[in-house]
Amino acid sequence: MFTDRRLTNVYENARTEYFDNTSKYVFFSDVHRGNGNMSDEFARNRNIYLHALKYYYQHDFVYIEAGDGDELLEYADFKYTKNAHPEVFDVIKKFFDKGRLIRLFGNHDIYLKNQKYVEENYYTNYDEYSEVFFDFLKGLQPIEGLVLKHKETGQEILTVHGHQGDAPNDQFWFFTMLSLKYFWRFLHGFGIRNPSSPVKNVTKRHKIEKNFSKWIKKNKMMLICGHTHRFKFPKEKDLPYFNTGCCVYPTIITAIEIQNGEIRLVRWKIKVDELGGLNVKRDTMRGPAPIESFDIREKQ
């Protein structure tokens, strides 16, 4: 019941963006950009992610980061994260400057719910070489929910991070933050996961997905989220629940694309060519499928 109330509340207060069959969106979540040390899970896939971002920027996509973009629970002092991944943030700033960045907050970057924190940490950056401050993401206003609404059909797609209703990562997030910041992050470098996370807890992950499916069935609406780190693309006759996966799998990152009125799940990974060269390649894992085929509203 709590998940149902949380999702409904987010939907009712979400930002609405209208789209059509010419619109292009890419959804990433759970990037978990850290400060570059041994426990920074993003660092191993940084080059793959950077290549993918450049591709989407060059091909005029709107970048929707669906929560947990920055690992703020473990590294609340964001200046170290900015300094650790300057090339990545350069591309993100390009999206922002073109009005093509939509930033949602999740449980690991829930500090973005506080606009004062955003202004103090994201509006400016510091160039250590020239020792000057410069505008970074000045004007950024992160949101909890986004509704994409088709201009012609009226079909709606709700996007959230996916922690809504997950008690340890939602209403009790502060206590989870303390355990992450002062205990679990030191074990990440050795591959040991926090048990409050749904990533390795199969029972917890399935419960979250089951609760989301109930909401989708009740409200007859597509849902795109992250949080569980398990990518999902519904099979025929399944409820329209989509999950972006994450950017901290070993050697791959996953994303969801909307283009030409179709939706697909993609994977970016490093592949070896015949000459032994390493190249970042994009594969379609599921789809493409027409967005309208996931419209489960009752026909008038």
N, C-alpha and C positions, 0 to 999 in steps of 0.2 A: 504493500500500500504506500509506503514511503517513497519508493521509486516512482510510482504513478503520480503522486502529488508533486514531486520535485520536477519531473519531466514536463508535466502540464504547466507548472509555474514558469519554467524556463521558456516553454513555447509561447505562453501568453505575453512574456516580456522580451521576446527575442527581437533582434534586428531583422527586418525583412529586406531582402534583395530580390529584385525581379530579373528573370533571365529568359532567354529564348534559345532557339536551336543554333544561333550563331555564338552563343556564350561559351567561354572556355574556363574551366576551373580545375585546379589540382588540390587535393586534400592530403596533407601529411598530418600525422599526430605522433606524440611520444618520440620526439626527436631527442629530448633529454640532453641538450647542450650543457656541458659542464665546464670546469676550469682547466681542462687539459691534463690533469694528473692521472694517476693509475686507475682511479675509480671512475673516471669520466667514460661512460659507456658509449657516448657518441663518437669519441675520437677515432675509433677504429674504422668507422664508416664515413668519416668527414669528407673524404675525397669523392666518394660515390654520391653523397648528398649534394655536395657543391656542384658536381657535374649535372645532376638532375635539375637543381635549381636554375642553373644557367640555361639549360634546355627550355624549361618552362617560361623563363623570362623572355628568351629570344622568340618563342612561339606565342607570345601574347596571352598567356594564361593568367588568371587571377589566382593568387596563392592564398589558400585557406589553411591556416595552421590551427588544427582542432585540439589544442590543449597540450600541456606538458612539452612545449617547445624548448623552454629553458629549465634546467634542473635547479629550481630556486629553493627547494626544501633543504637540499644538501649544501648548496652554495648560494646563500642569500645575498652575499656581496657580489653583485652582478658585474662589477668592473673587471673582475678576474676572468669571467666567462667571455666578455667582449674582447679582452686582450688575447685570450687563448684561440679564438676563431675569427680573426679580423676579415679574412676573405669571404667567409660565409655571411657575416653581417653586412659586408659591402653589397652583396647581391640582394639580401633581404631589404636593405635600404633602397635599392633600385626599385623593387616592387612597391615599397611604400611611397616613394617619391612620385611614382606613376599612378598612385591610387589603386594599386592592384594587390594590396595586402589586407587580409582580414584575420585578425588575431583573436582566438578564443583562449580562455584560461581553463586549465584542468586542476587536478589536485596537487601536482608537483610544481605548478607555477601559479598557485592560487593567490600569491601576493599581488598578481596583476588585477585582482578584484579591487585593490586599493589604488585609486587614481593618483594619490600623492606619491606612492611608491613608484608608479609608472613614470611620473613626471621627474622624480629625482634620479631614476636609474636609466630610463630609456630616451628621454628627450635630448640628452647631450652625451657626447663621448669625449675621450681624452686621447690626444695624440702624444704618446710618450717621447717620440723623436723630436717633434717641434715644440712640445710642451705647451700646447694650446687646446682649449675646448672647442668643439664644433657641434653643430646640430646633428642629431642622430635620427631617432624616430619621433621627432617633435610633433605632438598632436595625436599620438597613438592613443586609442581608446579601446582596450580589450573588452570583449563581451563574453557572456556565458553561453548564449545560444544564437544561432543564425537560422532563419527560414528562407530558403530559396523558393520563390513562387514563380511558376511559369506564366508568362504574360498572356498566352493564348488559352491554355487549358485550365489554369488556376491550380494545377497540381502543386503540392507543397512538399518540400524536403527539409526536415529538421536536422540540424547539425549541432551536436554537443560534444564535449570531451568523452563523457561516458561514466564519470564517477558519481553521477547523481544517484543517490540512494544507496551507495556503497559506504556503509556507516564509518569504517575506519578511515576512509579517504574522502569523506564528505563532512558530516556533522562533527566527527571527532578528528579532523585532519590535523589539528594542532598537536595532539599527542603523538600521532604518527610522524609528524615532522620532527619532534624531539628525538624519537627513536632513530629516525634516518640520519639526522644531523650529528648525533653524538654516538651512534653505535653501528648501524647497518652500512653506512657508506664506507666504513673502513674495511668491510668484508666483501664489497662489490669487486674489488680487484682480484679476489680469489674465487669469484663465481658464486658466492653465497647470496641468496636472495632473501628479501624481507618477506616473512610469511603473511603479512597483512596485504601484500600485493596480489592481484589476481593473476599475475603473469605465470607463476609456477604452481598456483593453487587451482587445480582443475575443477574441484567442486565449487569453489567461489566464483570462478570464471563462468561456469555453466549457469549458476544462479543469477548472475548479472545479466547474461544473455537471455535467460528465460524471462526475467522481469521486463526487459526491454521488449521482448516479443509480445508480452501481454499488452504493453502500452501501444505498440504498433497495431495490434489487432483491434484494440478498443477505439483508437483514434484514426485508424485507416490512413496512415501516413508513412512515407519512407523515412528512415532514420539512418544517418551516417555518424559514426563516432569512432573512438579509439579506446584507450584506457587498458583493455585486456591484452594488448599486443598481439592478438590473434586475428589475422585478416579474415574477413568474411565477405562473400558475394553470394547472394541467395540463388539456389537452384530453382528450376521451374516449379511453380506452385508454392514455393516457400514464401514466408512473410518477407517484406522488403527491408531487411536489416543488413546494413553494410558496415564493415569495420576496416579502417585503413591499415591495420597492422601497426608497424612501428619502424623506427630507423636504427634500432639497436640489436637487430638480429645479427648473428655472426655472418659477416660478408655481404649481406643484402639489406636493402630498404624497400618498403612497399608503399604504394599510394593508390588513391582512387582519382580517376579523371572523368570529367564531364566535358564532352565535345560533340558538336554536330547532333545534339539531342540524344546522345548515347552516353552510357556509363560503362566504365571498365576498371578492373583491378590490375595494376601493373607492378612489376618488380624490376628494380635496378640492381645490377650486380657486376662484379669484375669477371670477365671471361678471358681465356687465353686463346689467341689466334694460332694459326698454323706455324707461324714463325716464332712463337713463344712470346709475342707481345701481349701486354695486358691492356684491355680496353673495357670501359664501362658501357654496358649494354642494357637496353630496356626491353623487357618481355611482357606480353599480355598474358596474365594468368587466368582471368575470367572475363567474358564479354568479348566485344562490346554488345550491349543490349539496349534497346530503346527505353528511355526513361519512362515513357508512357506505359510500358508494359508492367511497371511496378506501381501503377496507380490503382489502389484497391478501394477507392471510394465507390459507394453504391451509385450505379448509373441511373440518371434521371429518366 
